[in-house]
Amino acid sequence: MKKVCKMLGLLIIFTTLFSSVCYADNPVVQTLYTADPAPMVYNGTCYLFTGHDEDTIVNNFYTMNDWRCYSSTDMVNWTDHGSPLAATTFSWAKGDAWAGQVIFRNNKFYYYVPVTRKTGGYALGVAVSDSPTGPFTDALGKPLVTNNGGSDIDPTVFIDDNGQAYLYWGNGNLWYVKLNQDMISYSGGIVQVSPKPTSYVEGPWFYKQNNLYYMVYAGMGSNGEDIQYATSTSPTGPWTSKGEIMPSKNSFTNHPGVTDFKGNSYFFYHTGDLPGGGSYHRSVGVEQFKYNGDGTIPTIPITQTGPAQVQYLNPFVKNEAETICWESGIETETCSEGGMDVGFIENGDYIKVKGVDFGTGAASFVARVASATSGGNIELRLDSPTGKLVGTCAVSETGGWQTWSDKSCTISGAEGVHDLYLKFTGGSGYLFNFNWWKFEKSGTPTVVGDLNGDNSVDAADYALMKKYILGLINDFPVDNDIEAGDLNKDGTIDALDCAVFKKLLLGIV
Ligand code: FUB
């Protein structure tokens, strides 16, 4: 995967030098092949669960061992959370981590997936976790649904306004059950949808919008699977077919995932568009769309640019190195400090982070890095891998690939909104690993909690914080709102910061 992305990076640099083509943002993930997208919005973040086509294809068929999780708050920069669930989590499963979906209920996350059974045939399992990023564990120790072993794949789950949850699934035919409140059992029998939506094949995605139920699915198109949809005024049909939304591209299959996020509607799909791509090496893409006035879905073109960014990225808080819009050459891996880090960095590799708001300017940069060799440099460039150099952070040996240390450098000329390129340079071989980064602002350092800028942290600041949480004010008198108000350092100002503030005033923290 590393080599093919590097080739694509070179191709894009070449194209950019000789034309006005922008750097691509689709496919969403370039570090590995992803398929079968399943978005889920939770707590102001869009989580994207995907399947994972392995680099090495076995028996010229889908070779899929685990699922992956990514998240974004701006729909262009995606943070890699690694693998929250694998087929091996199900002791009764043989493999084949095909298309699944996650939903939140009962203060837990439920992951519905198809796998092949050790005893033969496909079945649907359900895994559960307290966190959207996992790890998920098998909720039952046995399949949730075994119906028609050849066709029990691609579960989609939806909870209606009255609390009734539905699980639809199926290849060739479409079935559903009504899930119980516990989400790991169902009542009533398995119902086969008849008639099924026109040319239904697989990959259903079930949801409701403005009192209309939507069944988006992979149908049989003229050149492999296309995405079609049907609607109904009832969660159990009958379904009225509405036609094609998107064809397949460079892959026999396509697979839909639809969600609203921060007031926009998004359509996820997969293609074979990464270098080395194809039917068994797919990659997830995303497009923004608008429903027509009558609730119908327009035809959605597959683009390289993807959606517009919904909010700029704040460089003055800790940002994970694996928060990426586009990359060339790098890979991600599990980090000893938690989450993931960026590894396998070689000379010339880079990470693009889109739409970074430096405001009135950055003065310095700090990176959390580890290196077992002589290290290298992080060049901080604006708007392209060869763009304006605003700082160079030297990374020396730290004593091991997971022995982490902070390295910093001064910054000059980073103001306003830019795409940030973290370009890695150095000798040959792997240079260093990269966990997170952060810029510091020019000027007087912000006092955390001093929201009115009077150089003290007191009840007047707490009152401002409460007004902010209640939506009565949109910012604070100080310039560096986030830095001053984000007391728990999670990148946003919310009720959690208010709680920390209260403890601060009471002298508890
Ligand atoms: O990824 C394996 C299978 O291919 C999925 O379960 C189907 O939806 C199709 O995308």
Boltz pocket constraint, residues with backbone or C-beta under 6 A from the ligand:
constraints:
  - pocket:
      binder: B
      contacts: [[A, 35], [A, 36], [A, 51], [A, 62], [A, 97], [A, 98], [A, 99], [A, 153], [A, 154], [A, 202], [A, 203], [A, 218], [A, 253], [A, 254], [A, 255]]
      max_distance: 6.0
